[in-house]
Amino acid sequence: MESQMLEFEESAEINRQEIQERENKLAEFEVQMENGRNEGLFFKNLRKRVPVVDKAKAKEEAEKIKDVTRLKAGSGIRKNAYLFFIGLLTFTVVYSIASPSTDWRKVAVFGAILVALTSQFVYEQNMSAETRTIRKTNNEEENK
């Protein structure tokens, strides 16, 4: 009876060791699969650290972008495009109101678009005016 008990304990211990080895292999395999899955994916870059960016350079770059945006905001083609669409929307709103079968939802949508477009146009014209005054003061300072 004791010999059977010893054999049973030994076989149980061997089974435990095999189970532990298999669990370790499974854990390694899961890690391998995770790394392999992420290699070709877009999200791979999320695991990597982003290089530290110099804040002064970033501010300088942002200022350059802001200046270019201001210059582009005052372009004649852009101004004419805004004026064309504002005129077209104004005509559409007036025509919709004057028609005998007025669809007020349509008028409301066109009116909202007209207000948004007009406010954007005014904003860009103000930016353009600020840019002109800054240029004038810079030119005056350079001439002195």
C-alpha positions as CSV (number, residue, x, y, z in Angstrom):
1,M,0.0,0.0,0.0
2,E,2.8,2.4,0.9
3,S,4.6,1.7,-2.4
4,Q,1.4,2.6,-4.3
5,M,1.2,5.7,-2.2
6,L,4.8,6.7,-3.1
7,E,4.2,5.9,-6.7
8,F,1.1,8.1,-6.7
9,E,2.9,11.0,-5.0
10,E,5.8,10.7,-7.5
11,S,3.5,10.7,-10.5
12,A,1.5,13.6,-9.0
13,E,4.7,15.6,-8.5
14,I,5.8,14.8,-12.1
15,N,2.4,15.9,-13.4
16,R,2.7,19.2,-11.4
17,Q,6.1,19.8,-12.9
18,E,4.8,19.1,-16.4
19,I,1.9,21.4,-15.8
20,Q,4.2,24.2,-14.5
21,E,6.5,23.8,-17.6
22,R,3.5,24.0,-19.9
23,E,2.2,27.1,-18.2
24,N,5.6,28.7,-18.5
25,K,5.8,27.8,-22.2
26,L,2.3,29.2,-22.7
27,A,3.2,32.4,-21.0
28,E,6.3,32.8,-23.2
29,F,4.2,32.0,-26.2
30,E,1.6,34.6,-25.3
31,V,4.3,37.3,-24.9
32,Q,5.8,36.2,-28.3
33,M,2.4,36.4,-29.9
34,E,1.7,39.9,-28.5
35,N,5.0,41.2,-29.7
36,G,4.6,39.6,-33.1
37,R,1.0,40.9,-33.5
38,N,2.1,44.5,-32.7
39,E,5.1,44.5,-35.1
40,G,3.2,45.4,-38.2
41,L,0.4,47.4,-36.7
42,F,-0.1,51.1,-36.4
43,F,-0.3,50.9,-32.6
44,K,3.3,49.6,-32.4
45,N,4.5,53.2,-32.1
46,L,2.4,53.7,-29.0
47,R,4.8,51.5,-27.0
48,K,7.9,53.5,-28.0
49,R,8.9,56.6,-26.2
50,V,8.6,59.9,-28.1
51,P,11.8,61.8,-28.3
52,V,11.9,64.9,-26.2
53,V,11.2,68.0,-28.2
54,D,12.8,71.4,-27.4
55,K,10.1,73.7,-26.3
56,A,11.7,76.8,-27.7
57,K,11.9,75.2,-31.1
58,A,8.3,74.1,-30.9
59,K,7.2,77.7,-30.0
60,E,9.3,79.1,-32.9
61,E,7.7,76.6,-35.3
62,A,4.2,77.5,-34.0
63,E,4.9,81.2,-34.6
64,K,6.0,80.4,-38.1
65,I,2.8,78.5,-38.8
66,K,0.8,81.3,-37.3
67,D,2.5,83.9,-39.5
68,V,1.9,81.8,-42.6
69,T,-1.7,81.4,-41.7
70,R,-2.1,85.1,-41.3
71,L,-0.5,85.7,-44.6
72,K,-2.8,83.2,-46.3
73,A,-5.9,84.6,-44.6
74,G,-5.5,87.9,-46.4
75,S,-5.1,86.5,-49.9
76,G,-7.4,88.0,-52.6
77,I,-8.6,84.7,-54.0
78,R,-9.7,83.5,-50.5
79,K,-11.4,86.9,-49.9
80,N,-13.3,86.7,-53.2
81,A,-14.3,83.1,-52.6
82,Y,-15.8,84.1,-49.2
83,L,-17.6,87.0,-50.7
84,F,-19.0,84.8,-53.5
85,F,-20.4,82.2,-51.1
86,I,-21.8,84.8,-48.7
87,G,-23.6,86.5,-51.7
88,L,-24.9,83.1,-52.9
89,L,-26.2,82.1,-49.5
90,T,-27.7,85.6,-49.0
91,F,-29.5,85.3,-52.3
92,T,-30.7,81.7,-51.4
93,V,-32.0,82.8,-48.0
94,V,-33.8,85.9,-49.5
95,Y,-35.3,83.8,-52.3
96,S,-36.4,81.1,-49.9
97,I,-38.1,83.6,-47.7
98,A,-39.8,85.3,-50.7
99,S,-41.1,82.1,-52.2
100,P,-44.8,81.2,-51.5
101,S,-43.9,77.8,-50.0
102,T,-41.2,78.6,-47.5
103,D,-39.5,75.7,-45.8
104,W,-38.2,77.3,-42.6
105,R,-35.9,74.4,-41.8
106,K,-34.0,75.1,-45.0
107,V,-33.9,78.8,-44.3
108,A,-32.6,78.2,-40.8
109,V,-29.8,75.9,-42.1
110,F,-28.8,78.3,-44.8
111,G,-28.9,81.2,-42.3
112,A,-26.7,79.3,-39.8
113,I,-24.2,78.6,-42.6
114,L,-24.3,82.2,-43.6
115,V,-23.7,83.4,-40.1
116,A,-20.7,81.0,-39.7
117,L,-19.2,81.9,-43.0
118,T,-19.6,85.7,-42.3
119,S,-18.0,85.4,-38.9
120,Q,-15.1,83.4,-40.4
121,F,-14.6,86.0,-43.1
122,V,-14.6,88.8,-40.5
123,Y,-12.1,86.9,-38.4
124,E,-9.7,86.3,-41.3
125,Q,-10.0,90.0,-42.4
126,N,-9.1,91.1,-38.8
127,M,-6.1,88.7,-38.8
128,S,-5.0,90.1,-42.2
129,A,-5.3,93.7,-40.9
130,E,-3.2,92.8,-37.8
131,T,-0.6,91.3,-40.1
132,R,-0.5,94.4,-42.2
133,T,0.0,96.7,-39.1
134,I,2.7,94.4,-37.8
135,R,4.5,94.5,-41.2
136,K,4.2,98.3,-41.3
137,T,5.7,98.7,-37.8
138,N,8.5,96.2,-38.7
139,N,9.3,98.1,-41.9
140,E,9.4,101.4,-40.1
141,E,11.7,100.0,-37.4
142,E,14.0,98.6,-40.1
143,N,14.1,102.0,-42.0
144,K,15.2,103.9,-38.8
